[in-house]
Amino acid sequence: MTQNTAWRNVELAINNLKAANLLAADKLASCAEEQLAPLLRPSGYFNIKTKRLKNLCRFLHEEGFAKLHTMSTGDLRRRLLNLNGIGPETADAILLYAFERDVFVIDAYTRRIFSRFGLVSGNETYDQLQDRFEAALDADAAIYNEYHALIVQHAKSFCRVQPRCGDCILRMECKFVNK
């Protein structure tokens, strides 16, 4: 639900799902699209997101979380990427946050911050950036989770599309603000 939308709109959709008692894979998988789509409306592209969310939930429910949890990270990632609407970022977020796998998530926030600091060009592929992060950090899901969460928080608070450089504690090290 987070693709191409502000987090506050995703929160509205999640609150709609909570209010409808639909925050479980089996419930979402069996929910009629006509009932689900209006609940996802705040997240934008709600008809497409409804189909994709149902596909993911159907997969999780049918395969079973316990069975999926025993799969190798590579196999599970391939299975996720084969689902309609699941790309590398979404697959890796599921691997990191739901399955606690040692996979670093690359997102727009990561690209923005690290390109503004001059640490990446911004033209790297997803896999190239992921390889760089994973080579620089200990392979540990808890570390990846915390580091990614800090990147997201910093990007949402200061390193926005329209940055708040004057309030940023990292501004002295930032090439973007110092050019």
C-alpha positions in Angstrom: 0.0 0.0 0.0 3.0 2.3 0.4 3.8 2.6 -3.3 3.3 6.1 -4.8 1.6 7.5 -1.7 2.3 9.5 1.5 2.6 7.4 4.7 -0.3 9.4 6.3 -2.6 8.0 3.5 -1.3 4.5 4.1 -2.1 4.9 7.8 -5.7 6.0 6.9 -6.1 2.8 4.8 -4.6 0.6 7.6 -7.0 2.3 10.1 -9.9 1.4 7.8 -8.7 -2.2 7.7 -8.5 -2.3 11.5 -11.9 -0.8 11.9 -13.3 -3.5 9.5 -11.4 -6.2 11.4 -9.4 -7.2 8.3 -5.8 -7.1 9.5 -5.1 -10.8 8.9 -4.0 -12.5 5.7 -6.8 -15.0 5.7 -9.4 -12.3 6.2 -8.0 -10.1 3.4 -7.6 -13.1 1.1 -11.3 -14.0 1.4 -12.6 -10.4 1.5 -14.6 -9.4 -1.6 -12.7 -6.8 -3.7 -15.8 -4.6 -3.7 -15.6 -4.5 0.1 -11.8 -4.1 0.3 -11.2 -1.4 -2.4 -13.0 1.4 -0.6 -11.0 0.7 2.6 -7.8 1.1 0.6 -9.0 4.2 -1.2 -6.8 6.7 0.8 -3.6 4.9 -0.3 -4.4 5.7 -4.0 -4.5 3.3 -6.9 -6.8 1.3 -4.6 -8.2 -1.0 -7.3 -4.7 -2.2 -8.3 -3.6 -2.3 -4.7 -6.7 -4.4 -3.7 -5.8 -7.1 -6.3 -2.1 -7.1 -5.3 -2.8 -7.2 -1.6 -5.3 -10.0 -2.1 -2.7 -11.9 -4.2 -0.1 -11.6 -1.4 -2.5 -12.5 1.4 -3.8 -15.5 -0.6 -0.2 -16.7 -1.1 0.7 -16.2 2.6 -2.5 -17.9 3.7 -2.3 -20.9 1.3 1.4 -21.5 1.8 1.3 -20.9 5.5 3.6 -18.6 7.4 5.3 -21.5 9.2 6.2 -23.3 5.9 7.4 -20.0 4.3 9.5 -19.3 7.4 11.5 -22.6 6.8 12.4 -21.6 3.2 15.8 -20.2 2.3 15.9 -16.5 1.9 16.7 -16.8 -1.8 13.9 -19.3 -2.5 11.4 -17.2 -0.5 12.5 -14.0 -2.3 12.0 -15.7 -5.7 8.5 -16.9 -4.7 7.6 -13.4 -3.5 8.9 -11.8 -6.7 6.8 -14.1 -8.8 3.6 -12.6 -7.3 1.9 -10.0 -9.3 2.7 -6.5 -8.0 5.7 -7.6 -5.7 9.0 -6.0 -6.8 12.4 -6.1 -5.1 11.6 -3.4 -2.5 8.4 -5.0 -1.4 9.8 -8.5 -1.4 12.8 -7.4 0.7 10.6 -5.4 3.1 8.5 -8.6 3.7 11.7 -10.6 4.1 13.2 -8.2 6.6 10.1 -7.1 8.6 7.9 -10.2 8.5 10.4 -13.0 8.2 13.4 -11.3 10.0 15.8 -12.1 7.2 19.2 -10.4 6.7 18.1 -8.4 3.7 18.6 -4.6 3.5 15.7 -2.7 2.0 16.5 0.0 -0.6 13.8 2.6 -1.0 13.4 6.2 -2.2 14.4 7.5 1.2 17.7 5.6 1.1 18.4 6.8 -2.4 17.6 10.4 -1.5 19.6 10.7 1.7 22.7 8.9 0.4 22.8 10.7 -2.9 22.4 14.1 -1.1 25.4 13.1 1.0 27.3 12.2 -2.1 27.8 8.6 -1.1 25.9 7.2 -4.1 25.3 8.7 -7.5 21.6 7.8 -7.5 21.9 5.9 -10.8 22.8 2.6 -9.2 20.4 -0.3 -9.6 18.5 -1.7 -6.7 20.8 -4.7 -6.5 23.9 -2.5 -6.7 22.8 -0.3 -3.8 21.7 -3.3 -1.7 25.0 -5.0 -2.2 26.8 -1.9 -1.0 24.7 -1.6 2.1 25.0 -5.2 2.9 28.7 -5.2 2.4 29.1 -2.2 4.8 26.9 -3.5 7.6 26.9 -6.7 9.6 24.5 -9.2 8.2 21.9 -9.0 10.9 18.1 -8.5 10.5 17.9 -6.4 13.7 20.7 -4.0 12.5 19.1 -3.7 9.0 15.7 -3.1 10.5 16.9 -0.4 12.9 19.2 1.3 10.3 16.4 1.3 7.7 13.9 2.7 10.3 16.4 5.5 11.1 16.8 6.3 7.4 13.0 6.5 7.0 12.6 8.7 10.1 15.4 11.1 9.0 13.9 11.3 5.5 10.4 12.0 6.8 11.6 14.6 9.3 14.4 16.4 7.5 15.6 15.0 4.2 12.2 15.4 2.5 11.7 16.1 -1.2 11.7 19.8 0.0 14.4 19.4 2.6 14.5 21.0 6.0 18.3 21.4 6.0 18.4 24.2 8.5 17.0 21.9 11.2 19.1 18.9 10.2 21.8 17.7 12.7 23.7 16.1 9.8 23.8 19.3 7.6 27.5 19.9 8.2 28.3 16.6 6.5 25.8 16.9 3.7 27.0 17.8 0.2 23.5 18.8 -0.8 23.2 21.6 1.7 26.8 22.7 1.4 27.0 23.1 -2.4 
